Amino acid sequence: MSEKIQLTELRKGQMAVITDLAFFDDMRRRLQDLGFVKGACVRCVGISPLGDPAAYEIGGGVIALRREDSSRILVEREEGSWD
């Protein structure tokens, strides 16, 4: 069984697979261009001291996203795979 969560719920070092982008504007296209597409693996590599923004590794690069944007990216973790 798997668990669907918002990208913002990942802690540093945790990985997940993107299941959906809840955007319907230019931001959706921008994120897709950066590699945030359904089925892509993403890993949280760091969170700023105040919690916003956070850095995510995807497709060999690292992207910093504001909480407002990362909360609209849905990901899936396999049950029991949390650190």
C-alpha positions, -999 to 999 in steps of 0.1 A, spaced: 0 0 0 12 35 -7 5 69 9 -1 101 -10 11 133 6 21 168 -3 57 174 -12 60 197 18 56 167 41 89 152 31 117 156 56 154 160 47 167 129 30 133 113 22 123 103 -13 90 100 -31 75 97 -66 54 125 -80 18 116 -87 2 149 -96 7 187 -99 -23 207 -87 -15 237 -109 -34 249 -140 -13 279 -151 22 288 -162 37 274 -130 26 239 -140 46 242 -172 76 257 -155 77 228 -129 73 202 -157 102 218 -176 123 214 -144 115 177 -142 85 177 -118 64 152 -139 43 123 -129 65 93 -121 97 113 -114 116 106 -82 122 135 -59 143 138 -27 142 166 -1 178 177 3 173 206 27 148 229 44 156 265 54 156 273 91 122 289 89 108 261 68 104 281 36 118 274 10 130 238 8 154 223 -17 145 192 -37 167 170 -59 151 159 -91 166 148 -124 202 154 -113 195 190 -103 185 208 -71 155 231 -71 143 254 -43 106 257 -40 84 279 -18 60 261 5 31 276 -14 42 258 -45 55 226 -31 23 220 -12 5 217 -46 28 188 -57 14 155 -47 38 126 -41 36 89 -31 56 70 -6 55 33 -1 42 23 33 70 15 57 97 34 37 98 64 60 132 72 76 
